[in-house]
């Protein structure tokens, strides 16, 4: 029985979604070590456990509450889109659905480089996003192999790590997409815009990969025992 072909007891998924939304809100209420809140540690796991839709819902609810609690309401539209997409992309990668994930990455990258600022800002600063885009196919292929049997196999940590990397970087890419192609920088970026964004981009090129590394390490450590324990209870992840 493959991923997406099993059923989860009806009461489990809503309850798990509510629990993850509350946990996400708690972590998102405090600034993270660099740019994002602490939610980045569990965001991919929400998708891996709950599935694309419920994972996105938990991330949207929790991220929005956390954003308000941090007093950063001005970036609420960014958070309310970026964190759900991050969770959903992690889930899609873990379900082996490379076409959807690739399309999300391709559309946002194309919109970014089509924007005048995207052609001026240093392209090398998105190096971690390029690596994540290259990891989409390996993540999906490995996850499809896992879908053919029990999750209790040595490849599970690597599959989770790759899927988490794709998800957490999708969050970063969505924030960039919201900031530049949707012209959100008009509200957030002081003059001179190009110089300010360039400084942000260079700093981000050195710091956001650190967050991604922490996220991947945590997901690869915490994810396998949780998914295996749920499978033993008759709940196969992603739940949807």
VOGUSE-574563 format. One line per 3 residues: number of its first residue (from 1); their letters; for each residue x, y, z of N, C-alpha, C. Coordinates in steps of 0.05 Angstrom, whole numbers, plus 5000, padded with zeros to 4 digits. Example, Ala and Ser with C-alpha at 12.3 -4.5 7.8 and 13.67 -1.06 7.14 Angstrom:
2
1> AS> 5264/4886/5156/5246/4910/5156/5264/4934/5156 | 5257/4955/5142/5273/4979/5143/5258/5001/5157
//
This chain:
240
1> XXX> 5017/4976/5000/5000/5000/5000/5018/5025/5000 | 5015/5042/4981/5032/5066/4978/5022/5089/4994 | 5039/5110/4995/5032/5134/5008/5008/5146/4993
4> XXX> 4988/5156/5008/4965/5168/4995/4943/5147/4990 | 4949/5121/4995/4929/5100/4989/4917/5088/5015 | 4926/5097/5039/4916/5087/5063/4898/5107/5076
7> XXX> 4882/5097/5095/4863/5115/5108/4872/5119/5137 | 4867/5144/5147/4873/5151/5175/4847/5153/5189 | 4845/5142/5214/4820/5146/5229/4811/5175/5229
10> XXX> 4785/5179/5226/4775/5206/5221/4781/5226/5244 | 4782/5215/5269/4787/5233/5292/4816/5241/5295 | 4834/5225/5282/4863/5230/5287/4873/5255/5273
13> XXX> 4866/5258/5248/4877/5280/5232/4869/5308/5243 | 4843/5313/5249/4836/5339/5260/4850/5345/5287 | 4851/5324/5304/4864/5328/5330/4894/5333/5326
16> XXX> 4907/5318/5309/4936/5323/5304/4941/5350/5292 | 4923/5359/5274/4926/5385/5262/4924/5407/5283 | 4905/5405/5301/4902/5424/5323/4926/5425/5341
19> XXX> 4937/5401/5347/4961/5400/5365/4984/5413/5351 | 4989/5408/5326/5011/5420/5312/5007/5450/5308 | 4983/5459/5304/4978/5488/5302/4985/5502/5328
22> XXX> 4978/5489/5351/4984/5501/5377/5014/5501/5382 | 5028/5479/5375/5057/5478/5378/5071/5498/5360 | 5061/5500/5335/5072/5520/5317/5069/5548/5327
25> XXX> 5045/5554/5338/5040/5581/5349/5059/5587/5372 | 5063/5567/5389/5081/5571/5412/5110/5577/5403 | 5120/5562/5384/5147/5566/5374/5149/5591/5358
28> XXX> 5128/5598/5343/5128/5622/5326/5125/5648/5342 | 5119/5646/5367/5115/5669/5384/5142/5681/5393 | 5164/5667/5388/5190/5677/5396/5208/5679/5372
31> XXX> 5223/5701/5369/5242/5704/5347/5262/5681/5347 | 5269/5672/5323/5289/5651/5321/5317/5661/5324 | 5337/5644/5320/5365/5652/5323/5374/5671/5302
34> XXX> 5361/5671/5278/5370/5688/5257/5346/5705/5246 | 5333/5696/5224/5312/5711/5211/5284/5703/5219 | 5280/5677/5220/5253/5667/5225/5248/5662/5254
37> XXX> 5224/5655/5261/5218/5647/5289/5227/5618/5292 | 5224/5608/5317/5232/5580/5322/5215/5559/5308 | 5193/5568/5295/5176/5549/5282/5190/5533/5261
40> XXX> 5213/5543/5250/5226/5530/5228/5235/5502/5236 | 5237/5496/5262/5246/5469/5270/5225/5448/5264 | 5199/5455/5267/5178/5435/5263/5162/5438/5238
43> XXX> 5165/5460/5224/5148/5465/5201/5148/5442/5181 | 5171/5431/5172/5170/5409/5153/5157/5384/5165 | 5161/5379/5191/5149/5356/5204/5119/5357/5204
46> XXX> 5108/5381/5205/5079/5384/5203/5069/5372/5177 | 5083/5379/5155/5075/5368/5129/5080/5338/5127 | 5103/5329/5137/5110/5301/5136/5091/5283/5151
49> XXX> 5081/5293/5173/5063/5278/5190/5033/5281/5181 | 5025/5306/5177/4997/5311/5172/4989/5309/5142 | 5008/5315/5124/5002/5316/5096/5001/5344/5086
52> XXX> 5000/5349/5060/5002/5376/5049/4981/5395/5058 | 4955/5387/5056/4934/5405/5064/4933/5411/5094 | 4929/5390/5111/4928/5395/5139/4954/5408/5150
55> XXX> 4977/5400/5139/5002/5412/5148/5003/5441/5142 | 4993/5449/5118/4992/5477/5111/4973/5493/5129 | 4950/5480/5136/4931/5493/5154/4943/5498/5181
58> XXX> 4956/5477/5192/4969/5480/5219/4990/5502/5218 | 5006/5503/5197/5026/5523/5195/5014/5551/5192 | 4993/5554/5177/4980/5580/5173/4969/5590/5199
61> XXX> 4954/5573/5213/4942/5582/5238/4963/5588/5259 | 4982/5569/5263/5002/5574/5282/5021/5597/5276 | 5028/5599/5250/5046/5621/5242/5033/5648/5245
64> XXX> 5008/5650/5238/4993/5675/5241/4991/5684/5270 | 4984/5665/5287/4982/5671/5316/5009/5680/5327 | 5030/5665/5320/5057/5672/5329/5066/5699/5319
67> XXX> 5059/5705/5294/5067/5731/5282/5055/5754/5298 | 5029/5751/5305/5015/5772/5321/5028/5773/5349 | 5034/5751/5361/5045/5751/5387/5073/5764/5388
70> XXX> 5088/5762/5366/5114/5774/5364/5112/5804/5359 | 5088/5814/5353/5085/5842/5346/5094/5849/5318 | 5093/5830/5300/5102/5834/5272/5079/5831/5253
73> XXX> 5057/5844/5259/5033/5842/5243/5038/5851/5214 | 5057/5869/5210/5061/5880/5183/5070/5858/5164 | 5083/5837/5174/5092/5815/5156/5073/5791/5157
76> XXX> 5049/5795/5168/5030/5773/5170/5024/5760/5143 | 5019/5776/5122/5013/5763/5096/5036/5746/5086 | 5061/5753/5092/5084/5737/5084/5084/5711/5099
79> XXX> 5081/5713/5126/5082/5690/5143/5059/5671/5136 | 5035/5682/5131/5011/5666/5127/5012/5650/5100 | 5030/5658/5082/5034/5643/5057/5059/5626/5058
82> XXX> 5082/5637/5068/5107/5623/5067/5108/5598/5084 | 5098/5600/5108/5100/5576/5126/5082/5553/5117 | 5058/5559/5108/5042/5537/5097/5054/5524/5072
85> XXX> 5065/5541/5054/5078/5529/5030/5102/5512/5038 | 5117/5521/5058/5140/5505/5067/5131/5478/5077 | 5110/5477/5094/5100/5452/5104/5089/5434/5082
88> XXX> 5074/5447/5063/5062/5432/5041/5083/5420/5023 | 5104/5435/5017/5125/5425/4999/5140/5402/5011 | 5145/5403/5038/5158/5381/5051/5141/5356/5048
91> XXX> 5114/5359/5052/5096/5336/5050/5095/5326/5021 | 5094/5343/5002/5093/5335/4974/5118/5320/4966 | 5141/5330/4975/5166/5316/4969/5166/5288/4982
94> XXX> 5156/5286/5006/5156/5260/5020/5136/5241/5008 | 5116/5252/4993/5097/5235/4979/5106/5229/4951 | 5129/5240/4943/5140/5234/4917/5128/5250/4894
97> XXX> 5115/5272/4901/5101/5288/4880/5119/5310/4871 | 5139/5303/4855/5159/5322/4846/5149/5343/4827 | 5128/5336/4812/5118/5356/4792/5107/5380/4807
100> XXX> 5091/5376/4828/5079/5399/4842/5100/5416/4855 | 5119/5402/4869/5140/5418/4882/5158/5433/4862 | 5165/5420/4841/5181/5433/4820/5166/5457/4808
103> XXX> 5140/5454/4804/5125/5476/4793/5124/5500/4812 | 5122/5495/4838/5122/5517/4858/5148/5531/4857 | 5170/5516/4858/5197/5529/4857/5200/5544/4831
106> XXX> 5193/5532/4808/5198/5544/4782/5182/5570/4779 | 5157/5570/4787/5140/5593/4784/5150/5617/4801 | 5158/5611/4826/5167/5633/4843/5195/5643/4834
109> XXX> 5212/5625/4826/5238/5634/4816/5235/5650/4790 | 5218/5641/4772/5213/5656/4747/5202/5683/4753 | 5183/5685/4771/5172/5712/4778/5193/5730/4790
112> XXX> 5210/5718/4806/5231/5734/4819/5250/5746/4798 | 5260/5729/4780/5280/5738/4761/5267/5754/4738 | 5241/5753/4736/5227/5770/4716/5224/5798/4727
115> XXX> 5225/5802/4753/5222/5828/4765/5249/5843/4762 | 5247/5869/4758/5272/5885/4754/5292/5882/4777 | 5282/5881/4802/5300/5878/4825/5313/5850/4825
118> XXX> 5298/5830/4815/5310/5803/4814/5333/5801/4795 | 5334/5819/4775/5356/5819/4756/5379/5836/4765 | 5375/5852/4787/5396/5869/4797/5409/5858/4822
121> XXX> 5393/5846/4839/5404/5835/4864/5422/5811/4858 | 5442/5806/4875/5462/5784/4869/5448/5757/4869 | 5450/5744/4846/5437/5718/4842/5449/5696/4859
124> XXX> 5475/5699/4866/5489/5678/4881/5478/5676/4909 | 5464/5696/4919/5454/5696/4946/5432/5676/4950 | 5421/5666/4929/5399/5646/4931/5411/5617/4928
127> XXX> 5436/5614/4934/5450/5588/4929/5437/5565/4944 | 5427/5570/4968/5415/5548/4983/5388/5540/4970 | 5374/5559/4958/5349/5553/4944/5354/5536/4919
130> XXX> 5376/5543/4905/5383/5527/4882/5389/5498/4890 | 5403/5495/4913/5409/5468/4922/5383/5452/4929 | 5365/5467/4941/5339/5454/4948/5324/5446/4923
133> XXX> 5325/5463/4903/5311/5456/4878/5324/5431/4865 | 5350/5428/4868/5364/5405/4857/5358/5380/4874 | 5350/5384/4899/5344/5361/4917/5316/5351/4914
136> XXX> 5299/5365/4899/5271/5357/4897/5268/5329/4885 | 5281/5324/4863/5278/5297/4850/5290/5275/4867 | 5314/5278/4878/5324/5256/4896/5306/5251/4920
139> XXX> 5295/5273/4932/5278/5270/4955/5253/5254/4947 | 5241/5261/4924/5217/5247/4916/5222/5218/4908 | 5244/5213/4894/5250/5185/4887/5255/5168/4911
142> XXX> 5270/5178/4930/5275/5162/4954/5249/5158/4970 | 5232/5178/4972/5207/5175/4986/5189/5155/4972 | 5189/5154/4946/5173/5134/4932/5182/5106/4938
145> XXX> 5208/5102/4941/5218/5076/4948/5208/5068/4976 | 5208/5086/4994/5198/5081/5021/5169/5074/5021 | 5154/5086/5002/5125/5082/5001/5117/5053/4995
148> XXX> 5136/5037/4985/5130/5010/4976/5129/4990/4999 | 5137/4999/5023/5137/4981/5046/5136/4996/5072 | 5146/4983/5093/5146/4996/5119/5166/5019/5120
151> XXX> 5159/5039/5137/5177/5062/5140/5202/5055/5157 | 5201/5032/5170/5223/5024/5187/5247/5014/5171 | 5259/5032/5157/5282/5024/5141/5304/5045/5144
154> XXX> 5330/5038/5139/5352/5057/5143/5350/5082/5126 | 5336/5081/5104/5334/5105/5086/5315/5126/5097 | 5299/5120/5118/5279/5139/5127/5291/5166/5136
157> XXX> 5313/5166/5152/5324/5192/5160/5333/5210/5137 | 5345/5197/5117/5354/5212/5093/5330/5223/5078 | 5309/5207/5075/5285/5216/5060/5272/5240/5075
160> XXX> 5271/5238/5101/5260/5260/5117/5278/5284/5115 | 5304/5281/5116/5322/5303/5115/5320/5318/5088 | 5319/5303/5066/5316/5316/5039/5289/5330/5037
163> XXX> 5268/5317/5046/5241/5330/5044/5240/5355/5061 | 5251/5353/5085/5252/5377/5103/5267/5400/5090 | 5290/5393/5077/5306/5414/5064/5290/5428/5042
166> XXX> 5276/5412/5026/5259/5423/5005/5238/5441/5017 | 5226/5432/5039/5204/5448/5051/5214/5474/5064 | 5235/5472/5079/5245/5496/5094/5255/5517/5074
169> XXX> 5267/5508/5052/5276/5527/5032/5253/5538/5015 | 5231/5523/5012/5207/5534/4999/5196/5557/5015 | 5198/5555/5042/5190/5577/5059/5206/5602/5053
172> XXX> 5233/5598/5050/5251/5621/5044/5243/5633/5017 | 5240/5615/4997/5234/5625/4970/5207/5640/4969 | 5187/5631/4985/5162/5644/4985/5164/5672/4998
175> XXX> 5181/5675/5018/5185/5701/5030/5198/5720/5010 | 5217/5710/4995/5229/5726/4974/5209/5733/4952 | 5192/5714/4945/5172/5719/4925/5152/5741/4935
178> XXX> 5144/5739/4960/5126/5759/4971/5140/5786/4973 | 5165/5787/4979/5179/5812/4983/5184/5827/4957 | 5192/5812/4936/5200/5825/4911/5178/5825/4890
181> XXX> 5171/5801/4878/5152/5802/4856/5124/5813/4864 | 5116/5810/4889/5090/5821/4897/5092/5849/4908 | 5117/5861/4907/5122/5889/4914/5117/5894/4944
184> XXX> 5120/5874/4961/5117/5878/4990/5140/5895/5001 | 5163/5896/4986/5186/5912/4995/5179/5941/4997 | 5158/5950/4984/5150/5978/4986/5143/5986/5014
187> XXX> 5132/5966/5029/5123/5971/5057/5146/5967/5077 | 5165/5951/5070/5185/5942/5090/5213/5953/5086 | 5220/5959/5061/5248/5965/5055/5252/5995/5054
190> XXX> 5270/6006/5071/5276/6035/5069/5294/6042/5045 | 5294/6067/5038/5312/6076/5016/5341/6076/5027 | 5360/6071/5008/5357/6062/4981/5350/6033/4979
193> XXX> 5330/6026/4963/5320/5999/4962/5340/5979/4953 | 5354/5984/4931/5372/5964/4920/5395/5958/4940 | 5406/5979/4951/5428/5976/4970/5419/5961/4995
196> XXX> 5395/5968/5005/5385/5955/5029/5380/5925/5024 | 5366/5919/5002/5360/5892/4995/5386/5875/4990 | 5405/5888/4977/5431/5874/4972/5444/5866/4999
199> XXX> 5443/5884/5018/5455/5878/5044/5439/5855/5057 | 5412/5856/5055/5396/5834/5066/5402/5808/5052 | 5405/5809/5026/5410/5784/5010/5436/5772/5018
202> XXX> 5457/5788/5020/5484/5777/5027/5483/5765/5055 | 5470/5779/5074/5468/5768/5101/5452/5742/5101 | 5430/5742/5086/5414/5718/5084/5428/5695/5072
205> XXX> 5446/5700/5053/5461/5678/5040/5479/5664/5060 | 5486/5677/5081/5504/5665/5101/5489/5654/5125 | 5464/5665/5130/5451/5657/5155/5427/5638/5151
208> XXX> 5411/5642/5130/5388/5624/5126/5396/5595/5122 | 5419/5589/5109/5428/5561/5107/5433/5549/5134 | 5441/5565/5154/5446/5555/5181/5419/5545/5193
211> XXX> 5398/5562/5189/5372/5553/5198/5363/5528/5184 | 5368/5526/5158/5360/5503/5143/5375/5478/5153 | 5400/5481/5159/5416/5459/5170/5405/5449/5197
214> XXX> 5398/5468/5214/5387/5461/5240/5360/5447/5237 | 5344/5457/5218/5318/5444/5212/5321/5416/5202 | 5339/5412/5183/5344/5386/5171/5354/5366/5193
217> XXX> 5373/5376/5209/5384/5358/5230/5362/5350/5250 | 5345/5369/5258/5324/5363/5277/5304/5344/5265 | 5296/5349/5240/5277/5332/5227/5287/5304/5224
220> XXX> 5312/5301/5216/5324/5274/5212/5326/5259/5239 | 5329/5275/5261/5331/5262/5287/5304/5256/5300 | 5286/5275/5299/5260/5272/5312/5239/5258/5294
223> XXX> 5241/5261/5268/5221/5250/5250/5218/5220/5250 | 5240/5205/5246/5237/5176/5243/5223/5162/5267 | 5231/5168/5292/5217/5154/5313/5187/5161/5315
226> XXX> 5180/5186/5308/5152/5194/5309/5136/5179/5287 | 5147/5179/5263/5133/5166/5241/5130/5136/5244 | 5152/5124/5255/5151/5095/5259/5132/5088/5281
229> XXX> 5131/5104/5303/5113/5099/5325/5084/5102/5315 | 5078/5121/5298/5051/5124/5288/5044/5101/5269 | 5063/5092/5254/5058/5069/5236/5051/5044/5252
232> XXX> 5065/5040/5275/5059/5017/5292/5031/5019/5304 | 5021/5043/5306/4994/5047/5316/4973/5046/5294 | 4982/5040/5270/4963/5038/5247/4958/5064/5233
235> XXX> 4975/5085/5238/4972/5111/5225/4996/5116/5207 | 4993/5114/5181/5015/5118/5163/5017/5147/5155 | 5042/5157/5156/5047/5185/5150/5059/5188/5122
238> XXX> 5052/5210/5109/5033/5231/5116/5005/5221/5118 | 4990/5233/5137/4963/5223/5143/4943/5229/5120 | 4950/5248/5103/4931/5255/5081/4946/5258/5055
//
